Amino acid sequence: MKEWKTADDILDYAIENEQGAVDFYRELAGKATKSWVKKIFEDYAKEEEGHKAKIEAVKAGRKLQPVEKKVLDLKLGDYLVDIEPTSDMDYQSALVLAMKREKAAFRLYTALAEQMEDHEELRDLFLLLAQEEAKHKLRFEIEYDEQILTEN
């Protein structure tokens, strides 16, 4: 059960989450055998770095008030991806894993936004991040459709 006492606690969690996404995409890029696949995953790592920078800017921009309502349980297990990348993972599996990760990030940021009733700026930040994660998932779905489904 995850409990945050301040908005800073939530932002720190979001920053860690984004760093995890950066590391995830860099790891996939490192395992890619084709240069164009490597570039796709490196580009996603850069986008996730941008998300992290946005959160850090909000955190640095003003003193945040404590969260008024306790967040006792966001069911974080619902947002975790239970598949780990492997060294022999093919492109199809990597795309599926990336789609699941982006869906999990979307759900997490949506849940965080719902908790920010009294913090409009944070709610808007998390809604923005949720939409960006949804866009990533859509791009992976399009890539999957064009590269995997059309081949089968």
Secondary structure, DSSP 8 states (H G I E B T S, - for coil): ---EEEHHHHHHHHHHHHHHHHHHHHHHHHH-SSHHHHHHHHHHHHHHHHHHHHHHHHHHHS---EEEEEE----GGGG-------TT--HHHHHHHHHHHHHHHHHHHHHHHHT-TT-HHHHHHHHHHHHHHHHHHHHHHHHHIIIIITT-
